[in-house]
Amino acid sequence: MVSPRHPVQGKVVAVTGAGSGIGRALAIELARRGAQVSGCDVDAAGLAATAAEVPGMHTARVDMSDRVAVEAYAQEVVAHFGVAHQIYNNAGIAFTATVAESTWEDYRRVLAVNLEGVIHGTQAFLPHLLDSGDGHVVNISSLNGYFAQPGMSHYVTAKFGVRGFTETLHAEMLLSGSPVRVSVVHPGGVATSISDNALELARAAGKEITEAALARTRTYREKLLSMDPAQAARIIVGGVERGRPRIRVGRDAVAIDLLCRTAPTLATRAAVAFERQLLAGEKRAARR
């Protein structure tokens, strides 16, 4: 096993979206490796469940789309621990609809959390990470940060944006010689509730929830989102400890990254073919 160049042991770390999924797994894994953990989420009950597994964890209910609230959270973390070394901008939501079907409010809702939330978290914590003399910004994108799929323009746009924002920040930190490392993370199919939550978000937005849409969600839940979040967290934190600027999580993320870089036109055709296959399966399920 390769020894970490930048161990998280003893570091003060903040994890957004820590109430479930990858965020909860990150909080647990970081604590297991000896970090002092703060976690935030809009879901107070989920956050409390995470804290029950992480003794001494500092928590705060925060809406990442609220810039003022995120800035206050960063101040609170530093006031509590005296310093902040790392921020894991993980909070995110999903939504499924075509561009033609979508309203601006649909885009605003997703971008406010998935892209603006990452920017808010980065800007709020960056001065403290610089002051620590040994900081690290870790922003969670997705394989959809380089792979566009039909019906997911809200999510894809946000995750492409997270990638561009993070890679620009990385270049700026290198240019200035700042003591802050930067990583962008591209998880593949991790077993979280994001597909089910996307369905609930669509329902709350007044979209029609068809049997085909329900079948689609089942396909993602049962076949595509398969990696244990704990394994994803180990890969992410391992990459952080090794100082990697780009961390791909899962064989699917690695394979699709290679396809997008070497054959971008083929990647688009593959996305269309995959979507047609899903739609065909959904139609069969809807007829049953």
N, C-alpha and C positions, 0 to 999 in steps of 0.2 A: 504494500500500500504506500502511495506517495505521501510524504509528510506535507501538511499544509504550510504554505508560505505565510499565510495571514490567518492564524487561528481565531475563531470567534470567542474562544474562552476568555471570560472577563470583560467582553465588550458589552456596551449598552446598545440594544437593538430595538427598533420599533417595527411592528408588522401591521399593515393595514389589511382590513378584511380578515381579521384573525378569528372570527366567529365560526368559521366552517372551512371545509375543503383544504386547499393548499395552504391558506393562511393559518388555519389551526395546526396543520402538520408542521409548518415552518416554526411556529411558536414552540411546539413541543420539541422539535429537533434542535433548535437553537439553544433551548434550555438544557437539553440533554448534553450538549457540547460545552456547557458552562457559561453561556451568555446570560446577561440580565435582560429580561424581556418585558417590553411594553406592547400591548396589543389594542387595536381599536376596531370598531365595527359599528354599523347602524343597528345590528341585531343584538340587543342587550342580553337576551337569553342565551344565544349562541356564544357570545363572548364570555359569559359566566361559565358555560360548560367547558370552554377552552381553559379558562383560568383554574378550573378545578383539577385540570391535568398538569398545570404548570405552577407549582408552589412559588409564591412570591411575585407572581406576574402582576405588573401594573396594567390597569385597564381604563379605557375611556370610550364612551359612546360618541362617535364622530361620523358625520356625513362628509365623505371625501369631496363631494361637489361644492361644499361650503368652504371657500378659501379662508375666511376669518376663523372658522372653527378648526381648520387644519393647522393654521398658524398658532392658535391657542393650544392645540394638542402638543405641538413641538415644544412650546415653552413649558408645558406641564411636564413633559418627559424629562427635560433638562432640570427643571426644578426638583423633580422627584429623585433623579439619579445623580445629578450634578454634571452630567455630560451625556452626549449622544454620539455614538460611533457609526451606526448603520441604520438605514431606512429601507424596508422592503415594501415597495408600493405594489400591493397585490390585489386590493379591492377591485372587483369588477362585476359587471352584469352582462347578460346577453339578450338578444331580441332577434326574432326571425320574421322577415317579410321582404318582399322584393322592393326595389327602388320605387317602382310605379305604385305599389300599395302603401308606401310609407308616407307619413306626415313629417313635417319638420320637427314636431314635438317628439316623435319616435327617435329621430337622430339626436336631438338635444338631450334626451333622457340618458342615452347610452354614452354619448361623448362627454357629458358632464361628470360621469363617474370614471369611465375607463381611460379617458385621455386627460381631461382637466384635473381629475383627481390625482393622477400621477404627477402632473405639473405642480399642483398645489403641494403635494407631499414632498417633492424634490426641493422646491423653492423654500418651503418652510423649514426643512431640516438642514439644507446645505450650509448655511452659516455656522450651525452648531457642529456639523461634521468637519468643516474646515478648522474650527477652533479646537477640535479634539486632536488634530495632528495625525489622525489615522482613521479617516472616514471611508465609507463605502455606500454608494447609492445602488440599489438593486431594484430594477423596474421589471415587472412581469408583463411581457407581451404575450405571444401565442405563436403556434405554427401559422395562425392566420395573420401574423405580422409580416409574413412573406408569401402567403398562399391565399389567394382570393377565391371564395366560394359563393355561388349564387345564393340569394336569399339572406345573406349575412353582411350586407354592406355597412350597417351600423357598427357591428363588432369589428369587421375587417378594417374599416377606416380608422377606428380608434387604435387598434393594435399595430397597424402600419405606422400610425402617428407616434405611438409609444416607442417603437423601434427607432424612428428618425430622431425623435427628441433625445433619446438616451444615447444614441451614437454621437450626436452633436455634442452633448454634455461631456462625453468621454473625450472627444477631441479637444474640447476647451480645457478640461482638466490637465490633459497632457501638455497642451500649449503653454499653459500658465505655470506648470510645474507644481500644481496644487497637491496636497496630501490626501486626495480623495480618489479612490478607485470607483469605477462605474461598470456595472454589468447589466445587460439586457437578457432576459430569460424567455425562451420559447418553448413552453410546454406543449406536448401533443395531447393525446387522449387520456386525461387523468380522471379518475372516478370521483367526480364531485357532483353536486346537484345543479350545476349551471344550466343544463338543458331543461330540466324541470322548472327551474326558476324563470327561464326565458319564456316558457309556456304561460306561466302565471303572470308575467309582466305583459305579455300580449293580451291575455284575458282582461287584465286590469285596464289596458288601453282601449278596450272595446273591440278588439279584433275577433273575427269568427274563429272558433277553435273546432276544426273539423276532425273527423275520425282519422283522416290522413295525417293531420298534424300530430295527433296523439300517437299514431303509429311511428311517425318520424322520431318523436321524442323517445319512444321505447327503443328504437334502433340505436340511437346514440347512447342511451343509458345501459343497454344490455350488451352491445357489441363494440362500440367505438371508444367509450370512456372507460378504459379498463385498468389503467395503472393505479396502484395504491397511492393515495396522496402522501403517505409516509415515505414511500420510495422516491417520489418526486421531490420531496423536501430534502432527502439525503443527497440527491443529485445536485439540487440548487445550492445547498450550503457547502457541499464539497467543492463546487465550482467557485463559490465566493472565497473559500479558504485558499484556493489555488490562484486567485486573482484573475480568473478568466473574464474577459469583457463580454463574451457571448456564450450563453449556456443553453444548450438544447436538451430537452427532457423527453426521452422516449425514442424508440427506434422509428416511429412514425414521423416525429419531428426531424430526425436526422435524414431520413429518406426523402421526405418532401422538400427539405431545404436543398438537398443535392439536385433533385429534379428541377426546382425553380431556378437554380443557378446555372445549370448546364443546358436545360431545354425549357425555357419559359413558355414557349408556345404550346409545347406538349403538356406542360403543367396545367395550363388553362383548359385544354381539351380534356385532361384527366378530371379536372374539377367538374366540368359539364357532364362527362360520362358518369361520374360518381353520383351527381345529383339526379340524373335520369334514372339510375338504378334505384336510388332511394325513392323517387316518386313512383316508380313502377311497383315497388314493394308496398308503399303506402296505399296505392290504389287497390292492390290485391287485398290488403288488410281491411280497407274501408268497405269492400264488397262482401266481406264475410258476415 
